Amino acid sequence: MAGNIFGKMAADTLGLSDIGKILDPKDFDKADGDDYIMNEDGEKIYFVIKSKADEYVFTNRGIIHVDGQSAVSKKRVVKRHDFYYERITGVTLETAGTVDLDVEIKFTIGNEVFSIDVDKNQLEQLKDLYKALYEIGRIQAKNNRFIENGMNSLDMANKTISNGLIQVDVADLVENITKFNFNWMNELKETYSNKDFGEVFEKYIQLMFNGKGTIAK
């Protein structure tokens, strides 16, 4: 018994316990993160990486990180990152060297940096996740540029109006401009901020989909 405990603590210290395994889709319901999926809002799991300490659940709406303190502790903290509010950046994939036991995918979402080690025998599946995350980040960056351009256009229009000689009631003008600005910004946000990236996952994650939009058995 003591030997098993020592072995677990040694593996945790060396980082070997943090080498994750990619779950088969048929086992998604066994993941701890499955309990936190917002099924009522159409959220679905597309990819899961599970180590002894942590679990990373990738859904059409974001990433759920079941954060463990260590492989020998049962304490977990659940963190959610929604694609609607946080951008994916810095996606990289590091393949294994001759003596390496793992490959590594790195990315940042919002202000949090992730570095996830995965069994090197599952590199091909991890490549699919890399492509999906990279594409999500690309779409978000493009949408952000559209929003910035729209906001710049709005700012220019407001300055033009404020500098013009318009003979109208000032109070009414300010009220109308305020309402227009709010509606303009809200429409920009709704048009160019994706909440659901299911189509991206279905395009790139071949582990789950058979290329026809149905779940592969």
N, C-alpha and C positions, 0 to 999 in steps of 0.2 A: 504493500500500500504506500509506504513511504517512498519507495523507488518510483512509483507512478507519479506521485505528487512532485518529486524532485525533477523527474523527466519533463513534466508539463511546465514547471517553473523555468527550467533551462531553455526549453523551446521558446517560451514566451520572451525570455531575456535576449535570446539570439535573434528573435524576430521570425523564427520559422513558423510560429503559430499564426502569423499574419498573412501567410500565403493563401490567397483565396481560391475557391473553386467556383466555376460558373455552373449554376444549377440548370438542370434540364427543365424545360417548360412544364412538364408534368409534375414537377416538384415545387412549383411556385407557391402553391397553397401551404407548403410546409415551412416557408420562410417566415421569420418573425415579422418582417415588414408587411406581410400580407394582411395583418390585423389592422394596419393603419391606412389601407387603400380606401379612397373615397369613392366607393362603388356607386353611391347615389349620384355622383357628378360625372359618371362615365369614365372614371380613372381605371386604367388597366396596366398590368405589369408586362414589360417587354424583355427585361434582362435582370438577372440577379447574380451578384458576386458575394459569396459567403466565406468568411474565414472563422477561426475559432473565437476571435474577439469582436469582429465587426461584420456588418451586413450592408450591402449597397444595392438598393432596389431602384431600378430605372423604369419610370412609367411614362405614359404619354403626356403627363402634366408636370413632371419634375423628378427629383431624386429624393428618396427617403434613406437616410443614413441611420441605421441602428448601431449606435456607437458604444462599444464595450471598452471598459477600462483596461482589461487584460484577458487573456485566455482562461485564467483561473478564477475570475470573478464573474458572478452572474448579473451584476449591475449593468444596466443598459440605459442609454439616453437616446431618445428618438428625435431626430432633426429632419425637417422638411425644407427643401429648396424648390420653389415653383419657377418654371421657365417663364411665366408671365411677369414675374417681378425681378428675376435675377438672370444675368447673361452668362453663357458658357464662353470661356476664353482659354487660350493656352493649351489646347488639346495636343498631347504628344503620346507616342507609344514607343517604349523602349524594349527591344527584343533581347533575348537571352544570349549570354556568352557561352563558352564551352562548359564551364563549371557551374554556371548559374542554374538555380532551381526554379526561377520565376521570371516572368516578364512583367512590365509595369506600364500602367496607363496613368497619365497625369492630366489634370485639368483644373480650372478654377471656375467656380460658379458663385456669382456675387463677390463676396470678399473672402470666401473660404477656398483654400487650396487642398485638392485631393491628390494623393499618390497611392495607388492601389496595386499591390503585388498579386499576381495570378499565376497559377501553375503553368509552366512553359508549354506543357502538352496541350493547352487550350488556347494557344496563340491565334489560331484561325478564327475562333469564335470572338476573341477579344478584338480582332481587326474589324469585325462588323460593328462592335460598339464604338470603336474609335471613329469609324466613318460616320456613324449616326450622330455622335456628339459634335464632331467637326462640322457637319452640315447644319445642325441646330444652331451652333455658334455663328455660322456664316449667315444664316437667315436672320438671326437676331441682330447682327451687325448691320445688315442691309436695311432692316426695318428701322433701326435706330437712326440711320442716316436720313431716311424719309421723314421721321419725326422731327429731327433737327432742322431739316430744310423747311418743313411746314411751320415750325416755330419761328424761324428766321423771317419767313414771308409774313407771318402774323405781326411780328415786331416792326417790320418795315411799314406795313399798312397802318399800324397804330401811330407811328411817328408821323406819317404823312397826314393823317387826320388831325393830330394834335398841332401840327405846324400850319394847317390850313386855316383859312378865314371862313368858318362855317357859321352862318347866322341861324342857330337853333338853340333851343333851351339846353343849357349845359348839363343840368341834372339828367334830363332824358338821354342826352348823348352818352354820358358816362354809363348810365344803366344799360343802354343798348350795346355799347362796346363791351361792357363786362359780360353780358349774356352771350354775345357773339364769341368772345375770346374763350369762355368756358366751353361752349359747344364745340368750337373748333379744336381745342386741345383734347377734349374728351373723344371726339371722332377720330383724331389722329391716333390716340392711344388704342382705341378699339380696333382700328383698321390695321395698324402695323405692330401690334403686340400679340403674338400667338399664345394662346392658352394650351392648345393641344397639338403635340407633335407626333401623333400616332402614325400619320402617313410617312414621316421620315423613318421611324423605327421599322415600319412594315416594308419599307424599300430596302433597308440595309441589313436588318437583323435576319439573316437566313436561318439562324438557329431555331427561330420560332415559326417563321413563315416559309411556305414552300414556293413562293414566287407568284402565287395566284390569289394572295390576300386571305388565305385560310390558314389555320394553325396546322403546322406539320406534326404528324404523329410520330 
